[in-house]
Amino acid sequence: MYNRQLKNLAEDLKVPLIDVRSHIKSSGDLGLLISDDGIHLTSEGYQQMSMAIFYDLQKHMAVEITPRP
């Protein structure tokens, strides 16, 4: 529910969103990616999160920016 609201807010504000949660959920065995407390990521989970952020930042930065005169 939280992730859905966050997506709606980003859409309403027209800001880019890096959906780390969806990436983590689709990256494999959640037992290996999320720690026993069910909240924090494991080292493998943090690696997956950093990859999601890296690839999405590349995508968002691919937009051409006109240099200042």
PDB file of N, CA, C and O in Angstrom:
ATOM      1  N   MET A   1       0.832  -1.187   0.000  1.00  0.00           N
ATOM      2  CA  MET A   1       0.000   0.000   0.000  1.00  0.00           C
ATOM      3  C   MET A   1       0.884   1.262   0.000  1.00  0.00           C
ATOM      4  O   MET A   1       0.599   2.234  -0.700  1.00  0.00           O
ATOM      5  N   TYR A   2       1.961   1.223   0.800  1.00  0.00           N
ATOM      6  CA  TYR A   2       2.863   2.375   0.870  1.00  0.00           C
ATOM      7  C   TYR A   2       3.483   2.654  -0.499  1.00  0.00           C
ATOM      8  O   TYR A   2       3.525   3.802  -0.940  1.00  0.00           O
ATOM      9  N   ASN A   3       3.958   1.615  -1.163  1.00  0.00           N
ATOM     10  CA  ASN A   3       4.604   1.774  -2.467  1.00  0.00           C
ATOM     11  C   ASN A   3       3.625   2.337  -3.495  1.00  0.00           C
ATOM     12  O   ASN A   3       3.994   3.183  -4.309  1.00  0.00           O
ATOM     13  N   ARG A   4       2.391   1.872  -3.459  1.00  0.00           N
ATOM     14  CA  ARG A   4       1.369   2.371  -4.386  1.00  0.00           C
ATOM     15  C   ARG A   4       1.129   3.863  -4.179  1.00  0.00           C
ATOM     16  O   ARG A   4       1.028   4.618  -5.145  1.00  0.00           O
ATOM     17  N   GLN A   5       1.038   4.285  -2.923  1.00  0.00           N
ATOM     18  CA  GLN A   5       0.832   5.705  -2.625  1.00  0.00           C
ATOM     19  C   GLN A   5       2.030   6.540  -3.063  1.00  0.00           C
ATOM     20  O   GLN A   5       1.870   7.655  -3.560  1.00  0.00           O
ATOM     21  N   LEU A   6       3.223   5.998  -2.878  1.00  0.00           N
ATOM     22  CA  LEU A   6       4.428   6.701  -3.298  1.00  0.00           C
ATOM     23  C   LEU A   6       4.457   6.880  -4.815  1.00  0.00           C
ATOM     24  O   LEU A   6       4.831   7.943  -5.309  1.00  0.00           O
ATOM     25  N   LYS A   7       4.065   5.843  -5.549  1.00  0.00           N
ATOM     26  CA  LYS A   7       3.992   5.943  -7.009  1.00  0.00           C
ATOM     27  C   LYS A   7       2.968   7.002  -7.420  1.00  0.00           C
ATOM     28  O   LYS A   7       3.226   7.802  -8.320  1.00  0.00           O
ATOM     29  N   ASN A   8       1.809   7.007  -6.763  1.00  0.00           N
ATOM     30  CA  ASN A   8       0.769   8.003  -7.074  1.00  0.00           C
ATOM     31  C   ASN A   8       1.270   9.417  -6.806  1.00  0.00           C
ATOM     32  O   ASN A   8       1.028  10.326  -7.601  1.00  0.00           O
ATOM     33  N   LEU A   9       1.966   9.604  -5.691  1.00  0.00           N
ATOM     34  CA  LEU A   9       2.485  10.931  -5.339  1.00  0.00           C
ATOM     35  C   LEU A   9       3.506  11.395  -6.375  1.00  0.00           C
ATOM     36  O   LEU A   9       3.462  12.544  -6.815  1.00  0.00           O
ATOM     37  N   ALA A  10       4.416  10.519  -6.765  1.00  0.00           N
ATOM     38  CA  ALA A  10       5.414  10.880  -7.776  1.00  0.00           C
ATOM     39  C   ALA A  10       4.744  11.251  -9.092  1.00  0.00           C
ATOM     40  O   ALA A  10       5.157  12.196  -9.764  1.00  0.00           O
ATOM     41  N   GLU A  11       3.711  10.503  -9.452  1.00  0.00           N
ATOM     42  CA  GLU A  11       2.979  10.805 -10.681  1.00  0.00           C
ATOM     43  C   GLU A  11       2.264  12.150 -10.569  1.00  0.00           C
ATOM     44  O   GLU A  11       2.298  12.950 -11.504  1.00  0.00           O
ATOM     45  N   ASP A  12       1.618  12.402  -9.433  1.00  0.00           N
ATOM     46  CA  ASP A  12       0.915  13.672  -9.228  1.00  0.00           C
ATOM     47  C   ASP A  12       1.869  14.859  -9.271  1.00  0.00           C
ATOM     48  O   ASP A  12       1.540  15.912  -9.817  1.00  0.00           O
ATOM     49  N   LEU A  13       3.061  14.681  -8.686  1.00  0.00           N
ATOM     50  CA  LEU A  13       4.048  15.760  -8.645  1.00  0.00           C
ATOM     51  C   LEU A  13       4.893  15.826  -9.911  1.00  0.00           C
ATOM     52  O   LEU A  13       5.688  16.748 -10.096  1.00  0.00           O
ATOM     53  N   LYS A  14       4.712  14.837 -10.777  1.00  0.00           N
ATOM     54  CA  LYS A  14       5.461  14.754 -12.033  1.00  0.00           C
ATOM     55  C   LYS A  14       6.968  14.755 -11.787  1.00  0.00           C
ATOM     56  O   LYS A  14       7.724  15.494 -12.418  1.00  0.00           O
ATOM     57  N   VAL A  15       7.378  13.897 -10.846  1.00  0.00           N
ATOM     58  CA  VAL A  15       8.800  13.735 -10.542  1.00  0.00           C
ATOM     59  C   VAL A  15       9.208  12.293 -10.853  1.00  0.00           C
ATOM     60  O   VAL A  15       8.390  11.379 -10.756  1.00  0.00           O
ATOM     61  N   PRO A  16      10.470  12.093 -11.225  1.00  0.00           N
ATOM     62  CA  PRO A  16      10.930  10.732 -11.501  1.00  0.00           C
ATOM     63  C   PRO A  16      10.880   9.879 -10.236  1.00  0.00           C
ATOM     64  O   PRO A  16      11.056  10.378  -9.124  1.00  0.00           O
ATOM     65  N   LEU A  17      10.643   8.609 -10.425  1.00  0.00           N
ATOM     66  CA  LEU A  17      10.578   7.670  -9.315  1.00  0.00           C
ATOM     67  C   LEU A  17      11.471   6.480  -9.627  1.00  0.00           C
ATOM     68  O   LEU A  17      11.407   5.912 -10.717  1.00  0.00           O
ATOM     69  N   ILE A  18      12.293   6.112  -8.674  1.00  0.00           N
ATOM     70  CA  ILE A  18      13.076   4.889  -8.790  1.00  0.00           C
ATOM     71  C   ILE A  18      12.386   3.868  -7.895  1.00  0.00           C
ATOM     72  O   ILE A  18      12.455   3.947  -6.668  1.00  0.00           O
ATOM     73  N   ASP A  19      11.730   2.924  -8.521  1.00  0.00           N
ATOM     74  CA  ASP A  19      10.922   1.947  -7.798  1.00  0.00           C
ATOM     75  C   ASP A  19      11.784   0.773  -7.339  1.00  0.00           C
ATOM     76  O   ASP A  19      11.785  -0.295  -7.950  1.00  0.00           O
ATOM     77  N   VAL A  20      12.510   0.995  -6.260  1.00  0.00           N
ATOM     78  CA  VAL A  20      13.423  -0.006  -5.723  1.00  0.00           C
ATOM     79  C   VAL A  20      12.653  -1.231  -5.236  1.00  0.00           C
ATOM     80  O   VAL A  20      13.111  -2.359  -5.421  1.00  0.00           O
ATOM     81  N   ARG A  21      11.513  -1.030  -4.628  1.00  0.00           N
ATOM     82  CA  ARG A  21      10.744  -2.145  -4.066  1.00  0.00           C
ATOM     83  C   ARG A  21      10.361  -3.168  -5.137  1.00  0.00           C
ATOM     84  O   ARG A  21      10.537  -4.371  -4.947  1.00  0.00           O
ATOM     85  N   SER A  22       9.845  -2.684  -6.246  1.00  0.00           N
ATOM     86  CA  SER A  22       9.454  -3.599  -7.317  1.00  0.00           C
ATOM     87  C   SER A  22      10.668  -4.327  -7.885  1.00  0.00           C
ATOM     88  O   SER A  22      10.591  -5.508  -8.221  1.00  0.00           O
ATOM     89  N   HIS A  23      11.780  -3.619  -7.987  1.00  0.00           N
ATOM     90  CA  HIS A  23      13.000  -4.250  -8.487  1.00  0.00           C
ATOM     91  C   HIS A  23      13.452  -5.368  -7.540  1.00  0.00           C
ATOM     92  O   HIS A  23      13.801  -6.461  -7.987  1.00  0.00           O
ATOM     93  N   ILE A  24      13.443  -5.090  -6.243  1.00  0.00           N
ATOM     94  CA  ILE A  24      13.849  -6.094  -5.251  1.00  0.00           C
ATOM     95  C   ILE A  24      12.922  -7.309  -5.337  1.00  0.00           C
ATOM     96  O   ILE A  24      13.386  -8.449  -5.331  1.00  0.00           O
ATOM     97  N   LYS A  25      11.610  -7.060  -5.418  1.00  0.00           N
ATOM     98  CA  LYS A  25      10.647  -8.164  -5.461  1.00  0.00           C
ATOM     99  C   LYS A  25      10.847  -9.061  -6.673  1.00  0.00           C
ATOM    100  O   LYS A  25      10.545 -10.253  -6.616  1.00  0.00           O
ATOM    101  N   SER A  26      11.353  -8.504  -7.767  1.00  0.00           N
ATOM    102  CA  SER A  26      11.523  -9.293  -8.978  1.00  0.00           C
ATOM    103  C   SER A  26      12.954  -9.807  -9.162  1.00  0.00           C
ATOM    104  O   SER A  26      13.281 -10.372 -10.205  1.00  0.00           O
ATOM    105  N   SER A  27      13.796  -9.615  -8.161  1.00  0.00           N
ATOM    106  CA  SER A  27      15.212  -9.969  -8.290  1.00  0.00           C
ATOM    107  C   SER A  27      15.568 -11.358  -7.806  1.00  0.00           C
ATOM    108  O   SER A  27      16.734 -11.745  -7.881  1.00  0.00           O
ATOM    109  N   GLY A  28      14.636 -12.100  -7.326  1.00  0.00           N
ATOM    110  CA  GLY A  28      14.949 -13.448  -6.882  1.00  0.00           C
ATOM    111  C   GLY A  28      14.330 -13.779  -5.540  1.00  0.00           C
ATOM    112  O   GLY A  28      13.303 -13.216  -5.159  1.00  0.00           O
ATOM    113  N   ASP A  29      14.956 -14.685  -4.836  1.00  0.00           N
ATOM    114  CA  ASP A  29      14.470 -15.175  -3.552  1.00  0.00           C
ATOM    115  C   ASP A  29      14.515 -14.062  -2.503  1.00  0.00           C
ATOM    116  O   ASP A  29      15.595 -13.634  -2.096  1.00  0.00           O
ATOM    117  N   LEU A  30      13.357 -13.600  -2.073  1.00  0.00           N
ATOM    118  CA  LEU A  30      13.303 -12.510  -1.095  1.00  0.00           C
ATOM    119  C   LEU A  30      13.973 -12.892   0.219  1.00  0.00           C
ATOM    120  O   LEU A  30      14.463 -12.018   0.935  1.00  0.00           O
ATOM    121  N   GLY A  31      14.003 -14.175   0.548  1.00  0.00           N
ATOM    122  CA  GLY A  31      14.666 -14.633   1.755  1.00  0.00           C
ATOM    123  C   GLY A  31      16.156 -14.340   1.750  1.00  0.00           C
ATOM    124  O   GLY A  31      16.779 -14.228   2.806  1.00  0.00           O
ATOM    125  N   LEU A  32      16.725 -14.216   0.555  1.00  0.00           N
ATOM    126  CA  LEU A  32      18.142 -13.885   0.427  1.00  0.00           C
ATOM    127  C   LEU A  32      18.377 -12.379   0.322  1.00  0.00           C
ATOM    128  O   LEU A  32      19.504 -11.912   0.485  1.00  0.00           O
ATOM    129  N   LEU A  33      17.322 -11.628   0.051  1.00  0.00           N
ATOM    130  CA  LEU A  33      17.456 -10.192  -0.174  1.00  0.00           C
ATOM    131  C   LEU A  33      16.989  -9.342   1.003  1.00  0.00           C
ATOM    132  O   LEU A  33      17.440  -8.208   1.166  1.00  0.00           O
ATOM    133  N   ILE A  34      16.097  -9.877   1.817  1.00  0.00           N
ATOM    134  CA  ILE A  34      15.555  -9.139   2.957  1.00  0.00           C
ATOM    135  C   ILE A  34      15.945  -9.884   4.227  1.00  0.00           C
ATOM    136  O   ILE A  34      15.824 -11.107   4.306  1.00  0.00           O
ATOM    137  N   SER A  35      16.416  -9.131   5.222  1.00  0.00           N
ATOM    138  CA  SER A  35      16.898  -9.754   6.450  1.00  0.00           C
ATOM    139  C   SER A  35      15.761 -10.385   7.257  1.00  0.00           C
ATOM    140  O   SER A  35      14.587 -10.244   6.914  1.00  0.00           O
ATOM    141  N   ASP A  36      16.123 -11.068   8.312  1.00  0.00           N
ATOM    142  CA  ASP A  36      15.140 -11.777   9.138  1.00  0.00           C
ATOM    143  C   ASP A  36      14.099 -10.855   9.765  1.00  0.00           C
ATOM    144  O   ASP A  36      12.999 -11.300  10.093  1.00  0.00           O
ATOM    145  N   ASP A  37      14.436  -9.559   9.938  1.00  0.00           N
ATOM    146  CA  ASP A  37      13.459  -8.655  10.549  1.00  0.00           C
ATOM    147  C   ASP A  37      12.361  -8.252   9.571  1.00  0.00           C
ATOM    148  O   ASP A  37      11.380  -7.623   9.966  1.00  0.00           O
ATOM    149  N   GLY A  38      12.520  -8.615   8.283  1.00  0.00           N
ATOM    150  CA  GLY A  38      11.495  -8.328   7.286  1.00  0.00           C
ATOM    151  C   GLY A  38      11.488  -6.903   6.784  1.00  0.00           C
ATOM    152  O   GLY A  38      10.649  -6.544   5.958  1.00  0.00           O
ATOM    153  N   ILE A  39      12.405  -6.084   7.265  1.00  0.00           N
ATOM    154  CA  ILE A  39      12.435  -4.674   6.882  1.00  0.00           C
ATOM    155  C   ILE A  39      13.720  -4.323   6.144  1.00  0.00           C
ATOM    156  O   ILE A  39      13.691  -3.759   5.050  1.00  0.00           O
ATOM    157  N   HIS A  40      14.828  -4.660   6.751  1.00  0.00           N
ATOM    158  CA  HIS A  40      16.127  -4.265   6.213  1.00  0.00           C
ATOM    159  C   HIS A  40      16.625  -5.269   5.176  1.00  0.00           C
ATOM    160  O   HIS A  40      16.279  -6.450   5.205  1.00  0.00           O
ATOM    161  N   LEU A  41      17.437  -4.768   4.272  1.00  0.00           N
ATOM    162  CA  LEU A  41      17.986  -5.611   3.228  1.00  0.00           C
ATOM    163  C   LEU A  41      19.245  -6.316   3.717  1.00  0.00           C
ATOM    164  O   LEU A  41      19.914  -5.865   4.647  1.00  0.00           O
ATOM    165  N   THR A  42      19.545  -7.418   3.071  1.00  0.00           N
ATOM    166  CA  THR A  42      20.821  -8.097   3.294  1.00  0.00           C
ATOM    167  C   THR A  42      21.849  -7.434   2.374  1.00  0.00           C
ATOM    168  O   THR A  42      21.505  -6.534   1.608  1.00  0.00           O
ATOM    169  N   SER A  43      23.088  -7.868   2.444  1.00  0.00           N
ATOM    170  CA  SER A  43      24.101  -7.280   1.557  1.00  0.00           C
ATOM    171  C   SER A  43      23.726  -7.509   0.093  1.00  0.00           C
ATOM    172  O   SER A  43      23.927  -6.628  -0.742  1.00  0.00           O
ATOM    173  N   GLU A  44      23.180  -8.688  -0.222  1.00  0.00           N
ATOM    174  CA  GLU A  44      22.720  -8.960  -1.596  1.00  0.00           C
ATOM    175  C   GLU A  44      21.545  -8.042  -1.955  1.00  0.00           C
ATOM    176  O   GLU A  44      21.447  -7.564  -3.085  1.00  0.00           O
ATOM    177  N   GLY A  45      20.666  -7.806  -0.994  1.00  0.00           N
ATOM    178  CA  GLY A  45      19.540  -6.905  -1.227  1.00  0.00           C
ATOM    179  C   GLY A  45      20.003  -5.484  -1.498  1.00  0.00           C
ATOM    180  O   GLY A  45      19.471  -4.812  -2.382  1.00  0.00           O
ATOM    181  N   TYR A  46      21.000  -5.020  -0.737  1.00  0.00           N
ATOM    182  CA  TYR A  46      21.543  -3.674  -0.967  1.00  0.00           C
ATOM    183  C   TYR A  46      22.238  -3.595  -2.322  1.00  0.00           C
ATOM    184  O   TYR A  46      22.200  -2.556  -2.980  1.00  0.00           O
ATOM    185  N   GLN A  47      22.865  -4.676  -2.736  1.00  0.00           N
ATOM    186  CA  GLN A  47      23.487  -4.693  -4.049  1.00  0.00           C
ATOM    187  C   GLN A  47      22.419  -4.560  -5.137  1.00  0.00           C
ATOM    188  O   GLN A  47      22.597  -3.811  -6.097  1.00  0.00           O
ATOM    189  N   GLN A  48      21.315  -5.287  -4.986  1.00  0.00           N
ATOM    190  CA  GLN A  48      20.216  -5.189  -5.950  1.00  0.00           C
ATOM    191  C   GLN A  48      19.619  -3.775  -5.946  1.00  0.00           C
ATOM    192  O   GLN A  48      19.297  -3.232  -7.003  1.00  0.00           O
ATOM    193  N   MET A  49      19.475  -3.188  -4.763  1.00  0.00           N
ATOM    194  CA  MET A  49      18.938  -1.835  -4.667  1.00  0.00           C
ATOM    195  C   MET A  49      19.859  -0.849  -5.377  1.00  0.00           C
ATOM    196  O   MET A  49      19.389   0.011  -6.122  1.00  0.00           O
ATOM    197  N   SER A  50      21.167  -0.965  -5.153  1.00  0.00           N
ATOM    198  CA  SER A  50      22.103  -0.035  -5.787  1.00  0.00           C
ATOM    199  C   SER A  50      22.086  -0.193  -7.304  1.00  0.00           C
ATOM    200  O   SER A  50      22.226   0.792  -8.029  1.00  0.00           O
ATOM    201  N   MET A  51      21.917  -1.419  -7.793  1.00  0.00           N
ATOM    202  CA  MET A  51      21.832  -1.625  -9.238  1.00  0.00           C
ATOM    203  C   MET A  51      20.573  -0.968  -9.811  1.00  0.00           C
ATOM    204  O   MET A  51      20.619  -0.357 -10.878  1.00  0.00           O
ATOM    205  N   ALA A  52      19.455  -1.095  -9.102  1.00  0.00           N
ATOM    206  CA  ALA A  52      18.212  -0.469  -9.560  1.00  0.00           C
ATOM    207  C   ALA A  52      18.379   1.043  -9.635  1.00  0.00           C
ATOM    208  O   ALA A  52      17.962   1.671 -10.608  1.00  0.00           O
ATOM    209  N   ILE A  53      18.987   1.623  -8.610  1.00  0.00           N
ATOM    210  CA  ILE A  53      19.199   3.077  -8.579  1.00  0.00           C
ATOM    211  C   ILE A  53      20.137   3.491  -9.710  1.00  0.00           C
ATOM    212  O   ILE A  53      19.865   4.459 -10.420  1.00  0.00           O
ATOM    213  N   PHE A  54      21.235   2.766  -9.878  1.00  0.00           N
ATOM    214  CA  PHE A  54      22.215   3.078 -10.917  1.00  0.00           C
ATOM    215  C   PHE A  54      21.576   3.064 -12.303  1.00  0.00           C
ATOM    216  O   PHE A  54      21.740   4.012 -13.070  1.00  0.00           O
ATOM    217  N   TYR A  55      20.848   1.993 -12.629  1.00  0.00           N
ATOM    218  CA  TYR A  55      20.255   1.888 -13.961  1.00  0.00           C
ATOM    219  C   TYR A  55      19.158   2.929 -14.187  1.00  0.00           C
ATOM    220  O   TYR A  55      19.043   3.478 -15.282  1.00  0.00           O
ATOM    221  N   ASP A  56      18.356   3.203 -13.164  1.00  0.00           N
ATOM    222  CA  ASP A  56      17.316   4.222 -13.330  1.00  0.00           C
ATOM    223  C   ASP A  56      17.914   5.617 -13.447  1.00  0.00           C
ATOM    224  O   ASP A  56      17.410   6.436 -14.215  1.00  0.00           O
ATOM    225  N   LEU A  57      18.974   5.904 -12.703  1.00  0.00           N
ATOM    226  CA  LEU A  57      19.630   7.211 -12.836  1.00  0.00           C
ATOM    227  C   LEU A  57      20.198   7.383 -14.237  1.00  0.00           C
ATOM    228  O   LEU A  57      20.103   8.461 -14.825  1.00  0.00           O
ATOM    229  N   GLN A  58      20.781   6.328 -14.765  1.00  0.00           N
ATOM    230  CA  GLN A  58      21.282   6.405 -16.139  1.00  0.00           C
ATOM    231  C   GLN A  58      20.141   6.718 -17.101  1.00  0.00           C
ATOM    232  O   GLN A  58      20.286   7.543 -18.003  1.00  0.00           O
ATOM    233  N   LYS A  59      19.013   6.057 -16.901  1.00  0.00           N
ATOM    234  CA  LYS A  59      17.861   6.280 -17.771  1.00  0.00           C
ATOM    235  C   LYS A  59      17.375   7.728 -17.654  1.00  0.00           C
ATOM    236  O   LYS A  59      17.105   8.377 -18.664  1.00  0.00           O
ATOM    237  N   HIS A  60      17.265   8.230 -16.426  1.00  0.00           N
ATOM    238  CA  HIS A  60      16.768   9.592 -16.215  1.00  0.00           C
ATOM    239  C   HIS A  60      17.758  10.637 -16.714  1.00  0.00           C
ATOM    240  O   HIS A  60      17.349  11.706 -17.166  1.00  0.00           O
ATOM    241  N   MET A  61      19.054  10.343 -16.638  1.00  0.00           N
ATOM    242  CA  MET A  61      20.063  11.306 -17.055  1.00  0.00           C
ATOM    243  C   MET A  61      20.304  11.265 -18.547  1.00  0.00           C
ATOM    244  O   MET A  61      21.032  12.112 -19.064  1.00  0.00           O
ATOM    245  N   ALA A  62      19.726  10.320 -19.256  1.00  0.00           N
ATOM    246  CA  ALA A  62      19.892  10.224 -20.700  1.00  0.00           C
ATOM    247  C   ALA A  62      19.153  11.345 -21.422  1.00  0.00           C
ATOM    248  O   ALA A  62      19.358  11.562 -22.617  1.00  0.00           O
ATOM    249  N   VAL A  63      18.296  12.054 -20.696  1.00  0.00           N
ATOM    250  CA  VAL A  63      17.581  13.184 -21.281  1.00  0.00           C
ATOM    251  C   VAL A  63      18.605  14.268 -21.598  1.00  0.00           C
ATOM    252  O   VAL A  63      19.415  14.635 -20.747  1.00  0.00           O
ATOM    253  N   GLU A  64      18.564  14.775 -22.825  1.00  0.00           N
ATOM    254  CA  GLU A  64      19.537  15.793 -23.203  1.00  0.00           C
ATOM    255  C   GLU A  64      19.281  17.076 -22.431  1.00  0.00           C
ATOM    256  O   GLU A  64      18.151  17.547 -22.307  1.00  0.00           O
ATOM    257  N   ILE A  65      20.372  17.617 -21.921  1.00  0.00           N
ATOM    258  CA  ILE A  65      20.304  18.878 -21.191  1.00  0.00           C
ATOM    259  C   ILE A  65      21.025  19.922 -22.033  1.00  0.00           C
ATOM    260  O   ILE A  65      22.186  19.747 -22.404  1.00  0.00           O
ATOM    261  N   THR A  66      20.327  21.001 -22.327  1.00  0.00           N
ATOM    262  CA  THR A  66      20.937  22.066 -23.107  1.00  0.00           C
ATOM    263  C   THR A  66      21.898  22.857 -22.232  1.00  0.00           C
ATOM    264  O   THR A  66      21.487  23.403 -21.207  1.00  0.00           O
ATOM    265  N   PRO A  67      23.185  22.932 -22.619  1.00  0.00           N
ATOM    266  CA  PRO A  67      24.148  23.667 -21.793  1.00  0.00           C
ATOM    267  C   PRO A  67      23.823  25.162 -21.761  1.00  0.00           C
ATOM    268  O   PRO A  67      23.260  25.712 -22.707  1.00  0.00           O
ATOM    269  N   ARG A  68      24.184  25.790 -20.672  1.00  0.00           N
ATOM    270  CA  ARG A  68      23.976  27.247 -20.565  1.00  0.00           C
ATOM    271  C   ARG A  68      24.959  27.974 -21.466  1.00  0.00           C
ATOM    272  O   ARG A  68      26.095  27.530 -21.636  1.00  0.00           O
ATOM    273  N   PRO A  69      24.530  29.085 -22.041  1.00  0.00           N
ATOM    274  CA  PRO A  69      25.435  29.872 -22.912  1.00  0.00           C
ATOM    275  C   PRO A  69      26.551  30.535 -22.118  1.00  0.00           C
ATOM    276  O   PRO A  69      27.391  31.227 -22.693  1.00  0.00           O
TER     277      PRO A  69
END
